[in-house]
């Protein structure tokens, strides 16, 4: 699909040994999930950067370290992971972050209300060729400060098999927002 942005890399501060213990195939300091190279052991905490091919400059979030996307292909993951479903981003200023994504060439696909009574949130979704970006923020907040990475969601071939492998490191599966899908944290 010409002109569609592709998530090529993520920089994650977790130790490679942790991901290997969770059943990811790890080599060369990282792990490949679909077309996305996940460079592990970078300085910082959690997800620290990403690379999006086919998008303009996105000042809201930092990029991957140089050379990150040119990493080795790996075997199947023992945990059953077959794709990076989505990347979750949080922001103190939803309108600003949505505008930044759109200015970088990633059109907003949809929004939906989320959150809890007394703390409303909005989820804004952007579809890249190989994954979804979910931006979460308060609907009318315009506080200063940067957007940040919150987490990653993976698709697995068999959720029950993945749950059996991970044991108590995975919470029980529950129905997802999308009909017919199940999720576990």
C-alpha positions, 0 to 999 in steps of 0.5 A: 500500500503506497503512502501508508506508514509502517512501524519499523522499530521500537526502542525498549529499555527492558533487558533482552533476557526478560523478553527471552524469558517471556518466550520472545525469540531474541538475538542481536540485542532485540526481537523482531515481531512481524516487520518491526524490530524491537531494540532491547536494553536501551537507556531509559524506562519502558518504550523510549522511541520508535521509527515510522517509515512513510510518515513525516516528522513526528515531534510528539515522540522520540525516534529509534536509535540509528541503525535500529531497524536493520536487525536480523530476522528471527525464528518463531516466538515460543510464546505464540506472538505473531504480530504487534497489534498496537502501540499505546501512547498517552498524552496530556494534550489529546488535541495537540497529539492528534494534530501532530499525527495528522501533520505527519501524514497519519489520518485519524481513523476513529475515536471512542470514549473510555475511562471511568466515571469522574475521569473521562478519557478518549482513545484516538486510533491511527492505522499504520500498515502493520499496527495500530497506534492508540492515543489516550488522553482526557477529552478537553485537557490541554496541559503542557508536557510531552506525549509518552509511550504507555505499552505494547499489545501483541497478537498471539496464535493461541491465547490459551497456549500463551496463558499456559506458558506465562502462568501467573505472569499473565492476568486471566483473559477477558472479552475485548472491545472488538466482538469475538476477540479476547485480551489478557494483560 
